[in-house]
Amino acid sequence: MRKRIVCLCLAALALAGLRTPALAQEEAPAAEITASGTADKRFALPAPTVQISNVSNGIKVTWNKVSGAARYAVYYRVGSGSWHKIGATTATSYTWKKAAIGKSYTFTVRCTDSRKVNISPYIPSNTVTYYPLPAPTVQISNAASGIKVTWNKISGAARYAVYYRIGAGAWHKIGTTTATSYTWKKAVSGTNYSFAVRCTDKNKVNISPYIASNALTWLAQPAVKAANKPGGMQVTWKKITGAERYSVYFKAENSGGWNLLGSTTGLSYLWDEALGGPVVGNRYSFTVRAVSGGSASAYHGTGYLRYAPAASGTDA
């Protein structure tokens, strides 16, 4: 009898040993997603690939369809914080309308089954900062009185706020307008500036980001004088702060645009008649542009002067 009992116990233990691994495998919980967001192989479906973009009424989240998914759950987080579920859908896009202007968000989309159980991991998207409208595309140029800033019209903008900065420094607001251009008259000659234009709503709230323009060194317009000299016409001007050199131009009366005569680091230029210079009796206007790197001051011409060699220099 004792031998029979021992045999039965050994058989029971052997049976338990065979079943235990199978039970352990069935009851083991699914592993959590790693901190880096790497997909765990034990998830039933892969995470969709997520794209995000700003639209006028929120942030639009789009993704690819995943075979086997019944629905998709959409989540956001701020920085490296916790994920917050914002909705679920059978579609492959979702527009979140509660984003705060100027705040940055990351999104993820998880597949769910028919029981609304998540069966794909958290895979973070890129991060986007929410602005309802895009920033205008800004162009800048030197004008005689300052720097002229121009941009394209943005549908939905009530006004535009104009900013400048020096180098990579802070942005400084210089004005607002309903137009698509603004001339800033407080620039300092020889200083390098970038500009940004931000759309604002009727409450004067900025609803587009800072997008910096190209940089430009503002150069004051040289005050130019022209005079007749024996054998040619001489153009003179005063030194401009920040200028590396000066480009000298002329145009004949009723002849159209400016023509480059030459460049100099000095403060005067002689247009020599013997070297293809002015024609006796013709009338000419001159301008000088201060130049620094790729920046140059505006065109601003003198009055027309008739060329008469060795004359007093007064306009005939």
Buried (B, 14 or more C-beta within 10 A) or exposed (E): EEEEEEEEEEEEEEEEEEEEEEEEEEEEEEEEBEEEBEBEEEBEBBBBEBBBEBEEEBBBBBBEEBEEBBBBBBBBBEEEEEBEEBEBEEEBEBBBEEBEBEEEBBBBBBBBBEEEEBBBBBBBBEEBEBBBBBBBEBBBBBBEBBBBBBBEEBEEBBBBBBBBBEEEEEBEEBEBEEEBEBBBEEBEBBBBBBBBBBBBBEEEEBBBBBBBBEBBBBBBBBEBBBBBBEBBBBBBBEEBEBBBEBBBBBBBEEEEEBEEBEEBEEBBBBBBBEEEBBEEEEBBBBBBBBBBEEBBBBBBBBEBBBBBEEBEBEEE
